[in-house]
Amino acid sequence: MNRGAVDAVVVTYDSASTIEPCLRALLMQPEVASVRVVDNGSRDDTRRRVEAIAALEPRVSWIALPGNPGFAAGCNAGARAGNGASPSPWLLFANPDLELPPGALARLREHAAAHPRLGALGADLRDADGRRDPAARRRDLSLARMLRAAGQRGALDLEADDAQTLQQVDACSGALMLVPRAAFDAVDGWDAGYRLHVEDLDFCRRLREAGFDVAVANDVPVLHHRGVSSRTRPLFVEWHKHRGLWRYWRRFEGRGAAALLAPAVALVLLARLGLVAMRIAVGRLAGRRR
């Protein structure tokens, strides 16, 4: 197992509360050659915390993107930054609210080495109480699933199959993905047209359409403090989630005769977004009255 064979990319936004343990855990993985922290306009002291670690650890670098172009754009910027004549053959996309236990990346690499057509490999994401994140394993978006996903969680989730150490899935979570650089280049990276949400479903589907497999390592638990940076902006998150669902449907599901359904799909998504916005507004109003 080669040391220093992985370039880690961490996209941040107001991630000060979790970024330090995330970076320390990554730096404990001997396989990590670099950690590129790509920031989308944090307003807290994320930068100060990252630069304090970078002053002691040359593998860590800070990349600030203007105008907050989104998660997918951040992933691309980190993957392509500083690529010299011999870039690392593996990319690890990790959310700033993740903590990899010792040996986790080595185990993921072992799985990947035994599966040469692997395009993306996720892990068994769990919260602080050990509960599995159901979004770690997902199905593709069909029209019916898309409409359910617009209004509820869990519409795409797959159960973990512990009988399979390496479980093939349609998509793994963008919160943690080990990706061969060759696979990343084969699909030209993430689609920066997505701002927030759905971009990982798109990325995994394009990998599979290019002939790669997508899987989750059920024997690699990873701590995930889910949604830390998005809790303060629920309406912003929902708008971009619905926008991402529309973009995905147009690319993969709205082909041929199905394109005739576009006006109906757009109207349903807008109606769903309106209902979600009303629930958010009511919740905020109730919170102020307490």
Secondary structure as GFF3:
##gff-version 3
##sequence-region A 1 290
A	DSSP	beta_strand	6	12	.	.	.	ID=ss1
A	DSSP	alpha_helix	19	27	.	.	.	ID=ss2
A	DSSP	beta_strand	32	39	.	.	.	ID=ss3
A	DSSP	alpha_helix	46	54	.	.	.	ID=ss4
A	DSSP	beta_strand	60	64	.	.	.	ID=ss5
A	DSSP	alpha_helix	71	80	.	.	.	ID=ss6
A	DSSP	beta_strand	90	94	.	.	.	ID=ss7
A	DSSP	beta_strand	98	99	.	.	.	ID=ss8
A	DSSP	alpha_helix	104	113	.	.	.	ID=ss9
A	DSSP	beta_strand	118	126	.	.	.	ID=ss10
A	DSSP	three_ten_helix	134	136	.	.	.	ID=ss11
A	DSSP	beta_strand	137	138	.	.	.	ID=ss12
A	DSSP	alpha_helix	143	149	.	.	.	ID=ss13
A	DSSP	beta_strand	166	168	.	.	.	ID=ss14
A	DSSP	beta_strand	171	172	.	.	.	ID=ss15
A	DSSP	beta_strand	176	180	.	.	.	ID=ss16
A	DSSP	alpha_helix	181	186	.	.	.	ID=ss17
A	DSSP	alpha_helix	199	209	.	.	.	ID=ss18
A	DSSP	beta_strand	213	224	.	.	.	ID=ss19
A	DSSP	alpha_helix	234	248	.	.	.	ID=ss20
A	DSSP	pi_helix	249	253	.	.	.	ID=ss21
A	DSSP	three_ten_helix	256	261	.	.	.	ID=ss22
A	DSSP	alpha_helix	262	289	.	.	.	ID=ss23
###
